[in-house]
C-alpha cells in the first residue's frame, strides 16, 4: 500500500522521475490504499478493474505510442502539454491525460474508515470563492451529474479563485492552465460494477465518504 502523494509527487518532474519511468517506460503507480479500504462505497472488484485493467491499459497504450520517438523520454506532463490540440497526436494526449487524471484521482480518495477532515485553509478559500462550503459541494456534484457521457468533475484554482469545472473524456485542467485541486472520475468504468446506472449515488458516496480534502489543500498551496 502506497502513501498519499502531494501535488509535487503528481507533477512528474525530473525530481520524481523514479516514480514514473523504468527503462524509459511509464509504469502503474500503486494505489495509496488497499483494495478493500474504500468499501462499502467502492468495492475491491471495481478497483481491480479500474486500476489494474483500465488505468494499466492507458499506460500500455502510451508506452506503445511514444516508443522509438523523440517523445519517449518526456515526462508525463510534458507529453500531455505537447500533444494537446496537436493534429495527429490525439492518441498520445488521450492516454497521457488519462494516466495523469487517474493518478490524481486515486489521491483524491481516503480510506472509508478515516474521518473526513476539511482543512481550515481550504475551507476559507472555498468560502471566498463560493460563499460557503456547501455551495461548492452542490456545484461539484452538479458538474459530475450534468457531464454528458464520460469525463471528470474538478475543483480547480484559476486566477486566485477556486472553481468547479467539468471536462469531457480525457481532457484535464492542466491543458487549460488551471491547477487541479480535486477530481471525481465519472467514466462508467469507475462505478458501474457497484452502482450500475446510478451515477448520483456514486457521486454522493465518493464526495460524502471518501474525499481526501487534505490532498486538495496540498494542491492549493503549491
Secondary structure, DSSP 4 states (H G I P E B T S, - for coil): --PPPPHHHHT--GGGGGGTEETTEE-PPPPSS-TTTTTTTS-HHHHHHIIIIIIHHHHHHHHHHHTTSTTTTS-HHHHHHHHTT-TT-HHHHHHHHHHHHHHHHHHTB--TTSPP---HHHHHHHHHHHSSHHHHHHHHHHHHHH--SSEEEEEEEETTEEEEEEEETT--GGGGT-EEEEEEE-SGGGTHHHHTT-HHHHHHHHHHHTB-HHHHHHHHH-
